[in-house]
Amino acid sequence: INAEYMGLLYGAGLLMLLWLPVMRTIWRKSYTSRRLYITDENIVYSNEVPIICPCLGSTKTEKHILLSLVTDVILEQGCWQAKYGIHSIKLENPGQMGAAQTGADVAIDGIYDPTTFKRRVLAIASAKRRGTPLLFNSRPSDIENGKFNEDANDTLTAIHAAQTEMNSTMKRIAELLEKQQIRQQPQI
């Protein structure tokens, strides 16, 4: 190999080595800017990815998926994801099903607790299709960097359980009062 080509190869290698911290900054910003949350009607996924040269700005993306249209939540974990304990999720709607369509409506990487997310999404989606009230509620503050804050869900579930118990107690009291009034009526 000529000395000219060796200098060219070293120069290209040096440029790639100098560009590595810039790419690391881009990947970090992309990961930390992700927001995933569930509203009453939608699943919202927003992301901000810097352009190759970070000083030129970034590309902002926000996707909304109607909960009533979600048919499946697919969990995936590759070998490198397994090493770090993260997963990928794919959300499918009725138009995405079948052998011809292998893609999903939305694919999200970097979720730490995907089974909780899947359970919540499918429970809310089925409740929306049935028209029953929702037990789960999630705000952007409930999910931080792919990790769920279970306290919010536990509190809502406890409130719902207390309301259900109170309603059943009130019904029993009303029945007992009716029985007592029937006994106290004078018999002719």
JOHU-V776966 format. One record per helix or strand of 3 or more residues. SS is the DSSP state (2 for helix, 1 for strand). FROM is the first residue (numbers start at 1). LEN is the number of residues. Records with the same first field share a line. If there is no record, write none. Layout:
BEGIN
SS = FROM-LEN, FROM-LEN
END
This chain:
BEGIN
2 = 3-30, 54-3, 67-3, 79-6, 94-3, 114-17, 140-3, 150-35
1 = 35-4, 42-9, 58-9, 70-7, 87-7, 106-6
END
